[in-house]
Amino acid sequence: MKKLLVPVLFLLLMFSCNQVDKNPEFNILGYWNLAELTNSWTNETVIGEELDFTERYIFNGDGTFIKTSTIAKGQGETAAIPDQALGLFELIPSDDSGYIFKVILTYDTNVHMAANCSEGNQEFMFITGDKKLTNMTSAACDGPVFVYTKK
């Protein structure tokens, strides 16, 4: 019986280690700042300090989020006071092997701030394997791809 127990425990240990490696611990809660923006037409990427506006998501433990943005208005001017939107988020495992999670944001206020191709109140984002928050939704309608990193 002891001879059988050792191999079984070894296999269980190996299986549990593999599962941890495949599903790295991740916590979306906290501040996510815009780190880069890629033009979907030209593939030109603007990074960090080169961006002419700021944008941030704050994800809270109660399932709510806050988005703030000073996105360029008109002729390259940025808003002196950031716009702010509030809503709920849902974090679900992704079926796509390139992403570990899908994030669904549902806006309750300032729906116009949702980066999407329609006039709806939802925005869809993904967490990449290198733990970046990516919004490619507006790229489908010739908008930019936004990439956020956790502060």
N, C-alpha and C positions, 0 to 999 in steps of 0.2 A: 504494500500500500504506500509506503514512504517513497519507493522508487517511482511510483506513478505521480505522486503529489508534487515532486520537484519539477518535472517537465511541464506540468499543468500550470504551476505558479509562474514559471519562466515565460510561458506563452502568454499568460494573462498580463504580466508585466510588460512584455514587448508590445502587445496590442494596445495597452493603455498609453504607452509612450508615443506610438504612432498616431493615435487620435489627438493627443495634445499638439503634436507638430502640424497636423493638418488643419486644426482649428485654433489658431493663436488667440490668446485672450485679447479682447478688444473692448474699449469703453468709448462710446461716442460722446458722453457727457462732457461739457466744457465749451471752450471757445475755439472756433475754427475761423481762421483768417484767410482771405483771398491771397493766394501765393502766386498764381499765374493765370493768364488768360490767353487762349489760342484762337485766332481768327479761323473760322471754319472754311473760308474761301481760299486763303493764302497759306494757311498753316503757320503763319508768323506768330510767335509766342512772345508775350510781354511778361516779365518776371519781376516780382517784388517791388522794389523802389521805382521801377520804370512805369508802374501802373499809375494812371492819373486819377484814381479814385480808390476808396477803401470799401470793403464789404466784409461782414462778419455774421456768422451764425453762432448762437449760444443754445446748446441743447441742455435741457434741465431734466432732473430725475423724475419729475412728474409727467413726462411725455410731452412737454411743451417746448417750443422753440421761439427765439427772437431773432429776426434778421435785421441788420442795420446796413445802410448803404449810402455812400456819397457819390454814386455813379454819375458820370459826366452828363450834364444837362446842356442841351443846345450846342453852342460852339466851343466845346471843350471845358466849360466851366463846371466845377463840382459844387455840390450843395454845401452851404456853410453849416447847416444842421442836418445830420444824417436822417434819412427816412427810416421808419421802423415798422416792421410787420410782426404780428404774433400769430401763432397757430399751434397745431399738434403734429407730432412726428411719430412714425412707426419704423422700426428697424427690423428687417426680416432677412434671413439667410438668402443669398443669391443663388439662382440656378446656373448662372453664367460662371464658368471657371475662371474668368479674368477678374472677377470681383468677389469679395467675401460677404458683403451685405448690400442690400438695396434699402434706401431711405426714402420713405414717402412723406412729403410735407403737405399738410392741408392748412391753408391760410384762412384765418378768421378775420384779420384786418389787412388793409392795404394789399388786396389781392393783386394789384398791378405789379407788385414786386416779385411775384412768382416768375422765375425764369423758365418759361415754357413756350410752346408754339401756339397756344390757344388762349382764350380768355378765361380758362378755368381757374379754380383755386388750388390746384395741386402742382407740385414740383417733384420730380423724380431724380434722385441722386444715387451714387454708388460709392462704396468704400473699396478701394483697390487693395491689392495684396501688400503694397508698401504703406498702407494706412493713410491714404489721401482721400479726401472727399471730393468727388468729381461730379459735375453737372454737365452732361452732354445733350440734354433735352432740347435746348434752343438751337443747337447745331443742325438739327433736322430741318429747321426753317431758316438756315443761313446765319444764325446767331453764333456767338462765341461758345467755347468750351471753358468752363470755370473750374479751377482746381484750388482746393482749400487745404490747409494744413492745421493741425491742432496745436494750439499755443500751450 
